[in-house]
């Protein structure tokens, strides 16, 4: 630990060092803990002054050499507020260190234990990426995969699940995965490694534990999903980071289904498919479970030919025509701040799109609906209040969809509404009801994650890297500040056309 204390502020971020940071605070929690030892230790760990104020009035402030400092802090480079009062902070001159946010997060966790909050942490294991890649590979022999599992401390005969963790631009997904899982919410044996641009998390539950084997088909049964625990950990992390929540908000997680360890690649593929449906908003949106997606998951990883064969999956995610075609779709408008500018961009670029209209916004801004129709664009019913209809009865769904259609036609008399899209992709019984009303249920193949704007450059990158022939692309012109989305669309259209892409409407069946 001494070497870590001396060199931490100069290290580049990586998952193994993140584990060591968490282990440092775990060691403090195991031993005798008081404000002085916590603050002195943190200052030495970070290589700069640190301070602490607890809700009960106890306080401490130390320099990196272990000398107590008097008075108020001179320059607070980062802080986390405690509840109901108090704070922890670092005083680093110049730019923050690569681990300052993580150190503050775990100093705050430890301080809350001092203040009487129960401790719930566990240090995860940062695994050898080469071993994890071997386990997730479909090319290696089964004997090699089994050996890699044993070297990782995993049982080759007990079921496991794989999760995929992604972050925003500039985020080290290995560090973020370790920091998230170190909270101890996830039960079982956990191994974390970075695989390309994504963090891979292998989870294996102890057989016979409350969070372990669940009865199911086959000799191995199945493991229960860690999605709820991951959402809890993310919620706690967002809370504990206080003002510095930006990177925590960017974390997205996809959870694969249970699998035989020698077929872990199947769970890994499902996790990466689920990741495409994970947003960057609430923890519920940020963690997508392949098992929970139901038929929607088919849109991510099943070819169109097989999708059409599914009797219970009448949702389309492809364009009307083949080749290098894409369909642009925009949800949650109309929005007076961004929809008019988007319409101007589409007019200038000679592109037609689909607008999935939120009924409340239609009634607030009927003139924008008329402008969308006048621009030659296609309308889509996106429900009256943007409710999750996954558990609604067919009768309630029908009433809502009819009310929404009526609002749209009051704004734009005689307008055609050929599509319906369920909020949050929570379809339930909506596909059949929509079809009965003459609307094609409309899914997507690529969601660019503009719920919480990540920057125009990032949105452009997501489209350029995720676009596939025939894809329906999900974007937003409403529900928040969508200026970055409009800028991204304006930038994307010319180079896509230059590459041979053309813009089409989504397919319709029947």
Secondary structure, 3 states (H helix, E strand, C coil): CHHHHHHHHHCCCCHHHHHHHHHHHHHHHHCCCCHHHHHHHHHHHHCCEEEEECCCCCEEEECCCCCECCCCCCCCCEEEECCCCCEEEEECCCCCCCCHHHHHHHHHHHHHHHCCCCCCCCCCEECCHHHHHHHHCCCCCHHHHHHHHHHCCCCCCCCEEEEEEECCCCCCHHHHHHHHHCCCCCCCEEEEEEECCEEEEEEECCCCCCCCEECCCCCCCEECCCHHHHHHHHHHHHHHCCCCCHHHHHCEEEECCCECHHHHHHHHHHHHHHHCCCCCCCHHHHEEEHHHHHHHHHHHHCCHHHHHCCCCCCCECEECCCCCEEEEEEEEECCCCCHHHHHHHHHHHCCCCEEEECHHHHHHCHHHHHHHHHCCCEEEECCCCCCCCCCCCHHHHHHHHHHHHHHHHHHCCCCCCCEECCHHHCCCCHHHHHHHCCCEEECCCEECCCCCCCCHHHHHHHHHHHCCCCEEEEEECCCCCCHHHHHHHHHHHHHHHHCCCEECCECCCC
